[in-house]
Amino acid sequence: MKTLRQLLTGEEMVQLLIRLGLLGLLIFWTFVLMRPFVPILAWAFVLAAALNPAFVLLAKILGGRPKLAAAALTLINLAIVIGPAAWLGLSALDGLKDFAGRLTTGDLVLPSPPQALKSWPLIGSQLYELWDQATTNLRSVLHQVAPHLKTVAATLLAFAGGAGLGAIKFLLSVVVAGAILPFGSQLVAAGRGFLSRIVPDQSEHFLDLAGATIRAVSQGVIGVAIIQSLLAGVGFKLAGIPSAGLLALLVLLLSIVQIGATIIILPVIIWIWTDKDITTALLLTLFLGVVAILDNILKPLLMGRGLTTPTLVILIGVIGGTLAHGIVGLFVGPIILSVAWELAVAWIRSDRASLQVTGER
């Protein structure tokens, strides 16, 4: 049998190489042009998958009008992004810039403990001494390591600087998600057809698994973290906490990586009791206490299945997504990596099962 090289003449070979080169250039150029829109499209598809149950229910309530339901959900999402999220985000960015500046100069310090803390029964004096030692030690340590923290501060400032572009990407993602929602069934059918060519025996299972993982992470992890951070930010603002937006951002990050918001909220509650009157402190403590345990209440309601993705995978997704795509990547990264992890685990298990069946035969 003759090879391709033998069947083609020299001129035909040159033409083939030129065509392949042009095709490769076209594919590369298309990728370069589409690369800025990848996080926007990824977050839009995630939003569409997460909002699909609400979209289907709203479309039924509106008498089977999917376009009207999609428009209503889009307006609600835009109101959330433009309203409280923007307010809290701007406050967080101001706090982030101030934090980066103090980190560079070594002036970042904990506030000194109030004298009223000593009068607390049983634990007042010990807590005062612990707080005072932490303030003193942190100040001395930061002055020593400040020159080595300039890289970290530069990264934080770059993250804050890209916030404007990130906000635009968020708005575009919400609009694109609204346009995608009415065509959900066609997109699912297209995805099923694509997977059937790659994994014919597992296409249905993989598609269901990908959808369930997207909903579990986006609703049970990202969604709950956003709700917690917004409510915590409101509580911090009402309490007059310095850098309330930055603390709310920390609540968001810790909630996403499954550490929890208590580590931030508990010191805030202690500060409130040293600074406010009893009535105000009690009301704010009740509010922030509910916010701290909110994830334990909402996660079982919003997650359709138990999340089996390891926390380390979510953490890597948060860090990698943020470094690659900025603020949008903070939310897209853990979802995409969780889907990849779950599909890889399912693929490995199915291969092992196939090998065991073959071995038994």
C-alpha positions in Angstrom: 0.0 0.0 0.0 1.4 3.4 -1.0 1.8 6.1 1.6 0.3 9.5 1.4 3.7 11.0 0.5 3.9 8.6 -2.4 0.4 9.4 -3.7 0.9 13.1 -3.6 3.1 15.0 -6.0 5.5 17.6 -4.8 3.1 20.5 -5.8 0.2 18.8 -4.1 2.2 18.3 -0.9 3.1 22.0 -0.8 -0.5 22.9 -1.2 -1.5 20.6 1.6 1.1 22.0 3.9 -0.1 25.6 3.1 -3.7 24.7 3.8 -2.8 23.0 7.1 -0.7 26.0 8.0 -3.5 28.4 7.2 -6.0 26.2 9.1 -3.6 26.2 12.2 -3.2 30.0 11.9 -6.9 30.4 11.7 -7.5 28.2 14.8 -4.8 30.0 16.8 -6.1 33.5 15.8 -9.6 32.5 16.7 -8.4 31.3 20.1 -6.5 34.6 20.7 -9.6 36.6 19.8 -11.9 34.5 22.0 -9.6 34.2 25.0 -10.7 37.4 26.7 -14.3 36.1 26.6 -13.6 32.6 28.0 -14.2 33.6 31.7 -17.3 35.5 30.7 -18.8 32.5 28.8 -17.7 30.1 31.5 -19.4 32.1 34.2 -22.5 32.6 32.0 -22.9 28.9 31.5 -22.4 28.3 35.2 -25.1 30.8 36.0 -27.4 29.4 33.5 -27.0 25.8 34.9 -27.4 27.1 38.5 -30.5 29.2 37.7 -32.2 26.6 35.4 -34.5 25.2 38.2 -35.6 28.7 39.1 -36.0 29.5 35.4 -38.2 26.5 34.7 -40.4 27.2 37.8 -40.7 30.9 36.9 -41.6 30.1 33.2 -44.4 27.8 34.4 -45.7 30.6 36.8 -45.7 33.1 33.9 -47.8 30.8 31.7 -45.0 29.0 29.7 -43.2 32.2 28.6 -39.5 31.3 28.8 -38.2 34.6 27.4 -40.1 36.6 29.9 -38.8 34.4 32.7 -35.2 34.7 31.5 -35.6 38.5 31.3 -37.0 38.7 34.8 -34.1 36.6 36.2 -31.6 38.7 34.4 -33.0 41.9 35.8 -32.9 40.4 39.3 -29.3 39.3 38.9 -28.3 42.6 37.5 -30.0 44.4 40.5 -28.0 42.2 42.9 -24.7 42.8 41.1 -25.2 46.5 40.6 -26.7 47.1 44.1 -25.4 45.4 47.3 -22.5 43.5 45.5 -21.1 46.7 44.0 -21.5 48.5 47.3 -19.7 45.8 49.2 -17.1 45.3 46.4 -16.1 48.9 46.3 -15.7 48.9 50.1 -13.6 45.7 49.9 -11.3 47.2 47.2 -10.7 50.3 49.2 -9.8 48.1 52.2 -7.6 45.9 50.0 -5.6 48.9 48.7 -5.1 50.2 52.2 -4.1 46.8 53.4 -1.6 46.4 50.6 -0.1 49.8 51.3 0.3 49.1 55.0 1.8 45.7 54.2 4.5 47.3 52.1 5.5 49.9 54.7 5.1 47.5 57.7 2.5 49.8 59.3 -0.1 47.1 59.5 -1.1 46.6 63.2 -3.9 45.3 65.2 -5.9 47.9 67.2 -4.9 48.1 70.8 -7.3 46.3 73.2 -9.8 48.6 74.9 -9.4 49.1 78.7 -13.1 48.0 79.2 -12.0 44.5 78.2 -10.3 44.1 81.6 -13.6 44.4 83.5 -15.1 41.3 81.8 -15.6 38.6 84.4 -13.4 35.4 84.3 -11.7 35.9 80.9 -11.3 39.7 80.7 -7.8 40.1 82.0 -6.5 37.0 80.1 -8.1 38.2 76.9 -6.7 41.7 77.3 -3.1 40.4 77.8 -3.5 38.0 74.8 -4.8 40.8 72.6 -2.0 43.2 73.7 0.7 40.7 73.1 -0.7 39.9 69.6 -0.7 43.6 68.8 2.9 44.1 69.9 4.3 41.0 68.3 2.6 41.6 65.0 4.0 45.1 64.8 7.6 43.9 65.4 7.3 41.0 63.0 5.8 43.0 60.2 8.6 45.7 60.4 11.1 42.9 60.0 9.5 41.1 57.0 7.9 44.2 55.3 10.6 44.3 52.5 9.8 40.7 51.6 6.0 41.3 51.4 6.2 43.8 48.5 5.5 41.1 46.0 2.3 40.1 47.9 1.2 43.7 48.1 1.8 44.2 44.4 -0.3 41.1 43.7 -3.1 42.5 45.9 -2.9 45.9 44.2 -3.0 44.3 40.7 -6.1 42.3 41.8 -7.8 45.5 43.0 -6.8 47.3 39.9 -8.5 44.7 37.7 -11.8 45.1 39.6 -13.3 47.5 37.1 -12.8 45.1 34.3 -14.0 42.2 36.5 -17.2 44.1 37.2 -17.9 44.6 33.5 -17.3 40.9 32.9 -19.7 40.1 35.7 -22.4 42.2 34.1 -21.8 40.7 30.7 -21.9 37.2 32.1 -25.3 37.9 33.7 -26.7 39.2 30.4 -25.2 36.2 28.4 -26.7 33.8 31.0 -30.1 35.3 30.5 -29.8 34.9 26.8 -28.7 31.2 27.2 -31.5 30.2 29.6 -34.4 29.8 27.0 -32.1 27.5 24.9 -31.1 25.2 27.8 -32.7 22.1 26.4 -31.0 22.5 23.0 -27.6 23.1 24.7 -28.0 20.0 26.8 -28.8 18.0 23.7 -25.7 19.4 21.9 -23.6 18.6 25.0 -25.0 15.0 25.0 -24.2 14.6 21.3 -20.7 15.9 21.8 -20.0 13.6 24.8 -21.5 10.6 22.9 -18.7 10.8 20.4 -16.0 10.9 23.1 -17.4 8.5 25.7 -20.4 6.7 24.1 -21.1 4.4 27.0 -20.9 7.1 29.7 -22.2 10.3 27.9 -25.5 10.4 29.8 -23.9 9.8 33.2 -21.1 12.3 32.6 -23.5 15.0 31.5 -25.7 14.5 34.6 -22.6 14.4 36.8 -21.3 17.7 35.3 -24.7 19.4 35.7 -25.1 18.2 39.3 -21.5 19.3 40.2 -22.0 22.8 38.7 -25.3 23.2 40.7 -23.7 21.8 43.9 -20.7 24.1 43.8 -22.3 27.2 42.4 -25.4 27.0 44.7 -24.1 25.2 47.8 -20.6 26.7 47.9 -20.3 29.9 45.8 -24.0 31.0 46.4 -23.9 30.4 50.1 -20.5 32.2 50.4 -21.8 35.2 48.5 -24.9 35.4 50.7 -22.8 35.0 53.9 -20.3 37.7 52.8 -23.1 40.2 51.9 -24.9 39.7 55.2 -21.6 39.8 57.1 -20.6 43.0 55.3 -24.0 44.6 56.3 -23.4 43.6 59.9 -19.8 44.9 59.9 -21.0 48.2 58.4 -23.7 48.6 61.0 -21.2 47.9 63.7 -18.8 50.5 62.3 -16.0 48.1 61.8 -12.9 49.5 60.0 -12.3 47.9 56.6 -15.7 46.2 56.8 -15.6 45.5 53.0 -12.2 43.8 53.3 -13.4 41.6 56.2 -16.5 40.7 54.1 -14.2 39.7 51.3 -12.2 37.4 53.7 -15.6 35.9 54.8 -16.3 35.2 51.1 -12.9 33.5 50.5 -13.0 31.4 53.7 -16.5 30.3 53.0 -15.6 29.2 49.5 -12.7 27.1 50.7 -14.9 25.6 53.4 -13.0 27.0 56.4 -16.1 29.0 57.4 -16.9 32.6 58.4 -16.6 32.1 62.2 -12.9 32.8 62.2 -13.6 36.4 61.1 -17.0 36.9 62.8 -15.9 35.8 66.3 -13.2 38.5 66.8 -15.6 41.1 65.4 -18.2 40.1 68.0 -15.6 40.4 70.7 -14.7 43.9 69.4 -18.4 44.9 69.3 -18.9 44.0 73.0 -15.9 46.2 73.9 -17.1 49.2 71.9 -20.9 49.2 71.9 -23.6 49.4 74.5 -25.3 46.2 75.7 -28.4 46.5 73.5 -26.6 47.2 70.3 -23.9 44.6 71.0 -26.6 42.0 71.7 -28.5 42.7 68.5 -25.4 42.7 66.4 -24.2 39.5 68.1 -27.5 37.7 67.3 -27.4 38.9 63.7 -23.7 37.9 63.1 -24.2 34.7 65.0 -26.9 33.7 62.5 -24.7 34.7 59.6 -21.9 32.5 61.0 -24.0 29.4 61.0 -25.9 30.3 57.8 -23.9 27.9 55.7 -25.0 24.9 57.9 -28.6 25.9 57.2 -28.5 26.7 53.5 -26.1 24.1 52.2 -28.4 21.1 52.9 -31.2 23.0 51.2 -29.3 24.2 48.1 -27.1 21.2 47.4 -28.8 18.5 45.5 -26.2 16.0 46.5 -23.3 15.8 48.9 -20.2 17.6 47.7 -17.4 15.0 47.3 -14.9 17.3 45.8 -11.9 17.7 48.1 -11.4 21.1 49.8 -7.9 21.2 48.3 -9.3 21.1 44.8 -11.6 24.0 45.5 -8.8 26.0 47.1 -6.6 25.4 44.0 -9.5 26.5 41.8 -9.9 29.7 43.8 -6.2 30.6 43.6 -5.7 29.5 40.0 -8.9 31.1 38.8 -8.1 34.4 40.6 -4.6 34.5 39.2 -5.8 33.6 35.7 -9.0 35.6 35.3 -9.2 38.0 38.3 -12.4 38.5 40.2 -14.5 36.4 37.8 -12.0 33.6 38.1 -12.5 33.6 41.9 -15.9 32.1 41.2 -15.4 30.2 38.0 -12.1 28.5 39.0 -13.4 26.3 41.8 -16.5 25.3 39.7 -14.5 24.3 36.6 -11.9 22.5 38.6 -14.6 20.6 40.6 -16.3 19.5 37.4 -13.0 18.3 36.0 -12.2 16.5 39.2 -15.6 14.7 39.4 -15.5 13.7 35.7 -11.9 12.4 36.0 -12.9 10.4 39.1 -16.0 9.0 37.4 -14.0 8.1 34.3 -11.3 6.3 36.4 -14.0 4.4 38.3 -15.8 3.3 35.1 -12.5 2.1 33.6 -11.7 0.1 36.8 -15.2 -1.4 36.7 -14.7 -2.4 33.1 -11.4 -4.0 33.8 -12.8 -6.0 36.7 -15.7 -7.3 34.6 -13.2 -8.3 31.8 -11.0 -10.0 34.4 -13.9 -12.0 35.8 -14.7 -13.2 32.3 
